[in-house]
Structures are given as structure tokens and as C-alpha cells.
Amino acid sequence: MSNAPLMPMATAVWLVENTSLTFKQIAEFCKLHEVEIQGIADGEVAKGIVGYNPIISGQLTREEIELSSKDRNRPLNIINVELDIKDTDNKVKKYIPLSKRQDKPDSALWLIKNHQILKDSQIAKLVGITKNSVTSIRNKSYWNFNNLNPKDPVAMGMFTQRDLIKSIEKAERRIAKEKKDKERMSLNVKSNI
């Protein structure tokens, strides 16, 4: 996905809500299908995804949006900026304000729905809640389950996209190892017969 904005779905949500751009312009900019943009506008797609402002992130300028809003045939052009991403291994717990702490179960539900391969312990570590809470959310026995709204924790700033990718890769390695071990066990059983 070259020249795609960071968090394309969240960016599309913001553009639909805050601009008069056409669905085609937004779809081309975000590298999504025009039908997905229509679904976002109708409220059928991207429920719970918080809009991500591409102006603040330096991917677009207000002038660029205004030029494309005036000319429906003009595509949006992303600003190419080389980002210097530093990987710091500081294990300092990030402070989460009281107003955001209520979003932890919502974030856990979002991870359960969108990344089923993650173990409860991985979700608990990412979001910062107990494993028992994650398990009860997964089993729909959480005390406030009916009031939970899945929310993207990366868009809310609870942890980084890099943290999520590392956890998913770890889960994929675990599943591949379990599959390999299972195949090895079935071969051993067959050879013993």
C-alpha cells in the first residue's frame, strides 16, 4: 500500500465526517473501495472507529482538501514525509487518564472481534486490564457486556500500531508452532500403529 495514509479506515471516517469530498476521492486517497466509503457515510462500516485527522498528522493540508473539494475530478495528494520511528524499549507504564480507563473493556472487545488469534493474556497486556476481565468479555459474561462498544485502541492512543503488530506476529508464530506440533504428534501416532 504505497502512498496510503496511516490508518486508512480511520482517515476515511474523518474525511467523510469533516469534508465535502466525493466518495471516489476519499476512496482513492485512502486506498479503499468506494463502496466502503459509502458504507462509512451510511454508518454501516467502521462502527466504533474514531476518525483520524490527516491534517494534524501531516499527511494532508487544509488547502489540498479545499482544492479537491472545489474540483470533484482532482485527486487528493498525500504529503510524503519520511518518518523517523524510534524503537525505545522503555518498559514504563503509560498513564491512562480516568476518562479513558472506561474504554479499556471496549478496546478489549474490539481486539477480540478483530484479532481472534490473540490470546486473552496478550489482549490483557496490550489494553492494561486483567486476563479474567478479557476472558469474561470473550465469554460475554462481563458485568457490563451489554453496554460495551468496540473501539480501536490504536486510534484512541492506548498503545501503538507497532505493539499490535508485534502481538499479532507472536500469535501467528504460536499457532504455526502448535500446528507443526500437532502434525508431528499425528505422524508419531501413525508410525506407532
DODREN-204683 format. One record per residue (C-alpha): residue number from 1; residue in three letters; chain; x, y, z. Coordinates in nm, 2 decimals, always signed. Example, Ala and Ser with C-alpha at 12.3 -4.5 7.8 and 13.67 -1.06 7.14 Angstrom:
2
SITE:seq:type:mol:xx:yy:zz
SITE:1:ala:A:+1.23:-0.45:+0.78
SITE:2:ser:A:+1.37:-0.11:+0.71
//
This chain:
193
SITE:seq:type:mol:xx:yy:zz
SITE:1:met:A:+0.00:+0.00:+0.00
SITE:2:ser:A:+0.24:+0.27:-0.12
SITE:3:asn:A:+0.13:+0.63:-0.06
SITE:4:ala:A:-0.16:+0.52:+0.16
SITE:5:pro:A:-0.23:+0.73:+0.47
SITE:6:leu:A:-0.17:+0.60:+0.82
SITE:7:met:A:-0.48:+0.42:+0.94
SITE:8:pro:A:-0.67:+0.44:+0.62
SITE:9:met:A:-1.01:+0.34:+0.76
SITE:10:ala:A:-0.99:+0.60:+1.05
SITE:11:thr:A:-0.87:+0.86:+0.80
SITE:12:ala:A:-1.16:+0.78:+0.57
SITE:13:val:A:-1.40:+0.82:+0.87
SITE:14:trp:A:-1.26:+1.17:+0.94
SITE:15:leu:A:-1.27:+1.28:+0.57
SITE:16:val:A:-1.64:+1.16:+0.54
SITE:17:glu:A:-1.74:+1.35:+0.86
SITE:18:asn:A:-1.54:+1.67:+0.81
SITE:19:thr:A:-1.51:+1.74:+0.43
SITE:20:ser:A:-1.73:+1.77:+0.12
SITE:21:leu:A:-1.50:+1.54:-0.09
SITE:22:thr:A:-1.66:+1.27:-0.31
SITE:23:phe:A:-1.66:+0.91:-0.21
SITE:24:lys:A:-1.44:+0.84:-0.51
SITE:25:gln:A:-1.18:+1.10:-0.39
SITE:26:ile:A:-1.17:+0.96:-0.04
SITE:27:ala:A:-1.16:+0.60:-0.16
SITE:28:glu:A:-0.86:+0.68:-0.39
SITE:29:phe:A:-0.68:+0.87:-0.12
SITE:30:cys:A:-0.73:+0.60:+0.15
SITE:31:lys:A:-0.68:+0.31:-0.10
SITE:32:leu:A:-1.02:+0.17:-0.01
SITE:33:his:A:-1.32:+0.08:-0.23
SITE:34:glu:A:-1.58:+0.34:-0.30
SITE:35:val:A:-1.85:+0.11:-0.16
SITE:36:glu:A:-1.66:+0.11:+0.18
SITE:37:ile:A:-1.67:+0.49:+0.18
SITE:38:gln:A:-2.04:+0.48:+0.11
SITE:39:gly:A:-2.08:+0.23:+0.40
SITE:40:ile:A:-1.89:+0.47:+0.63
SITE:41:ala:A:-2.12:+0.75:+0.53
SITE:42:asp:A:-2.43:+0.53:+0.59
SITE:43:gly:A:-2.29:+0.42:+0.93
SITE:44:glu:A:-2.27:+0.05:+0.83
SITE:45:val:A:-1.89:+0.03:+0.80
SITE:46:ala:A:-1.63:+0.13:+1.05
SITE:47:lys:A:-1.86:+0.15:+1.35
SITE:48:gly:A:-1.66:+0.24:+1.66
SITE:49:ile:A:-1.36:+0.37:+1.47
SITE:50:val:A:-1.25:+0.71:+1.58
SITE:51:gly:A:-1.17:+0.95:+1.29
SITE:52:tyr:A:-0.80:+1.02:+1.24
SITE:53:asn:A:-0.72:+1.37:+1.12
SITE:54:pro:A:-0.48:+1.36:+0.83
SITE:55:ile:A:-0.40:+1.73:+0.86
SITE:56:ile:A:-0.27:+1.70:+1.22
SITE:57:ser:A:-0.06:+1.40:+1.12
SITE:58:gly:A:+0.09:+1.60:+0.83
SITE:59:gln:A:-0.05:+1.38:+0.55
SITE:60:leu:A:-0.27:+1.65:+0.40
SITE:61:thr:A:-0.31:+2.02:+0.42
SITE:62:arg:A:-0.63:+2.22:+0.45
SITE:63:glu:A:-0.55:+2.38:+0.11
SITE:64:glu:A:-0.52:+2.04:-0.05
SITE:65:ile:A:-0.86:+1.94:+0.08
SITE:66:glu:A:-1.02:+2.27:-0.04
SITE:67:leu:A:-0.87:+2.23:-0.39
SITE:68:ser:A:-1.01:+1.88:-0.42
SITE:69:ser:A:-1.34:+1.99:-0.27
SITE:70:lys:A:-1.38:+2.25:-0.55
SITE:71:asp:A:-1.28:+2.02:-0.83
SITE:72:arg:A:-1.46:+1.68:-0.80
SITE:73:asn:A:-1.22:+1.52:-1.06
SITE:74:arg:A:-0.90:+1.63:-0.87
SITE:75:pro:A:-0.75:+1.35:-0.66
SITE:76:leu:A:-0.61:+1.42:-0.31
SITE:77:asn:A:-0.23:+1.41:-0.30
SITE:78:ile:A:-0.07:+1.28:+0.02
SITE:79:ile:A:+0.23:+1.47:+0.16
SITE:80:asn:A:+0.52:+1.23:+0.16
SITE:81:val:A:+0.72:+1.28:+0.48
SITE:82:glu:A:+0.99:+1.05:+0.59
SITE:83:leu:A:+0.91:+0.95:+0.95
SITE:84:asp:A:+1.19:+0.87:+1.19
SITE:85:ile:A:+1.03:+0.60:+1.41
SITE:86:lys:A:+1.24:+0.53:+1.72
SITE:87:asp:A:+1.21:+0.19:+1.88
SITE:88:thr:A:+1.26:+0.26:+2.25
SITE:89:asp:A:+1.24:-0.04:+2.48
SITE:90:asn:A:+1.14:+0.16:+2.78
SITE:91:lys:A:+0.90:-0.06:+2.98
SITE:92:val:A:+0.75:+0.24:+3.15
SITE:93:lys:A:+0.37:+0.21:+3.20
SITE:94:lys:A:+0.19:+0.48:+3.02
SITE:95:tyr:A:-0.05:+0.68:+3.23
SITE:96:ile:A:-0.41:+0.64:+3.11
SITE:97:pro:A:-0.64:+0.92:+3.23
SITE:98:leu:A:-0.96:+0.83:+3.43
SITE:99:ser:A:-1.17:+0.94:+3.13
SITE:100:lys:A:-1.00:+0.68:+2.91
SITE:101:arg:A:-0.99:+0.39:+3.16
SITE:102:gln:A:-1.36:+0.31:+3.09
SITE:103:asp:A:-1.25:+0.25:+2.73
SITE:104:lys:A:-1.03:-0.05:+2.82
SITE:105:pro:A:-1.31:-0.31:+2.81
SITE:106:asp:A:-1.43:-0.15:+2.48
SITE:107:ser:A:-1.08:-0.19:+2.34
SITE:108:ala:A:-1.05:-0.55:+2.46
SITE:109:leu:A:-1.38:-0.62:+2.28
SITE:110:trp:A:-1.25:-0.46:+1.96
SITE:111:leu:A:-0.94:-0.68:+1.98
SITE:112:ile:A:-1.14:-0.99:+2.04
SITE:113:lys:A:-1.36:-0.92:+1.74
SITE:114:asn:A:-1.09:-0.81:+1.50
SITE:115:his:A:-0.79:-1.02:+1.60
SITE:116:gln:A:-0.93:-1.36:+1.72
SITE:117:ile:A:-0.58:-1.52:+1.72
SITE:118:leu:A:-0.47:-1.31:+2.02
SITE:119:lys:A:-0.46:-1.49:+2.35
SITE:120:asp:A:-0.65:-1.34:+2.64
SITE:121:ser:A:-0.32:-1.27:+2.82
SITE:122:gln:A:-0.19:-1.08:+2.51
SITE:123:ile:A:-0.50:-0.86:+2.50
SITE:124:ala:A:-0.48:-0.80:+2.87
SITE:125:lys:A:-0.12:-0.69:+2.84
SITE:126:leu:A:-0.19:-0.46:+2.55
SITE:127:val:A:-0.50:-0.29:+2.69
SITE:128:gly:A:-0.39:-0.29:+3.06
SITE:129:ile:A:-0.67:-0.49:+3.22
SITE:130:thr:A:-0.68:-0.83:+3.39
SITE:131:lys:A:-0.68:-1.16:+3.20
SITE:132:asn:A:-1.00:-1.26:+3.38
SITE:133:ser:A:-1.18:-0.94:+3.25
SITE:134:val:A:-1.07:-1.03:+2.89
SITE:135:thr:A:-1.19:-1.39:+2.94
SITE:136:ser:A:-1.53:-1.27:+3.07
SITE:137:ile:A:-1.57:-1.02:+2.78
SITE:138:arg:A:-1.49:-1.31:+2.54
SITE:139:asn:A:-1.75:-1.53:+2.71
SITE:140:lys:A:-2.00:-1.25:+2.72
SITE:141:ser:A:-2.02:-1.28:+3.10
SITE:142:tyr:A:-1.86:-0.94:+3.17
SITE:143:trp:A:-2.07:-0.75:+3.42
SITE:144:asn:A:-2.13:-0.46:+3.18
SITE:145:phe:A:-2.11:-0.65:+2.85
SITE:146:asn:A:-2.44:-0.51:+2.70
SITE:147:asn:A:-2.30:-0.16:+2.73
SITE:148:leu:A:-1.97:-0.23:+2.56
SITE:149:asn:A:-1.89:-0.06:+2.23
SITE:150:pro:A:-1.59:-0.20:+2.04
SITE:151:lys:A:-1.33:+0.08:+2.00
SITE:152:asp:A:-1.00:+0.08:+1.82
SITE:153:pro:A:-0.74:+0.11:+2.09
SITE:154:val:A:-0.46:+0.23:+1.85
SITE:155:ala:A:-0.68:+0.51:+1.73
SITE:156:met:A:-0.75:+0.60:+2.09
SITE:157:gly:A:-0.38:+0.61:+2.17
SITE:158:met:A:-0.38:+0.32:+2.43
SITE:159:phe:A:-0.09:+0.16:+2.25
SITE:160:thr:A:+0.09:+0.18:+1.92
SITE:161:gln:A:+0.03:+0.01:+1.59
SITE:162:arg:A:+0.37:-0.15:+1.63
SITE:163:asp:A:+0.27:-0.31:+1.96
SITE:164:leu:A:-0.04:-0.46:+1.80
SITE:165:ile:A:+0.16:-0.59:+1.50
SITE:166:lys:A:+0.42:-0.75:+1.74
SITE:167:ser:A:+0.14:-0.92:+1.93
SITE:168:ile:A:-0.02:-1.05:+1.62
SITE:169:glu:A:+0.31:-1.18:+1.48
SITE:170:lys:A:+0.37:-1.36:+1.81
SITE:171:ala:A:+0.02:-1.52:+1.80
SITE:172:glu:A:+0.08:-1.63:+1.44
SITE:173:arg:A:+0.41:-1.79:+1.54
SITE:174:arg:A:+0.24:-1.97:+1.83
SITE:175:ile:A:-0.04:-2.10:+1.60
SITE:176:ala:A:+0.22:-2.22:+1.34
SITE:177:lys:A:+0.42:-2.40:+1.61
SITE:178:glu:A:+0.10:-2.56:+1.76
SITE:179:lys:A:+0.00:-2.68:+1.41
SITE:180:lys:A:+0.35:-2.82:+1.35
SITE:181:asp:A:+0.35:-3.00:+1.69
SITE:182:lys:A:+0.01:-3.14:+1.61
SITE:183:glu:A:+0.12:-3.27:+1.27
SITE:184:arg:A:+0.43:-3.42:+1.44
SITE:185:met:A:+0.21:-3.59:+1.70
SITE:186:ser:A:-0.02:-3.74:+1.44
SITE:187:leu:A:+0.28:-3.87:+1.24
SITE:188:asn:A:+0.42:-4.03:+1.56
SITE:189:val:A:+0.08:-4.20:+1.64
SITE:190:lys:A:+0.06:-4.34:+1.28
SITE:191:ser:A:+0.42:-4.47:+1.29
SITE:192:asn:A:+0.35:-4.65:+1.63
SITE:193:ile:A:+0.05:-4.83:+1.48
//
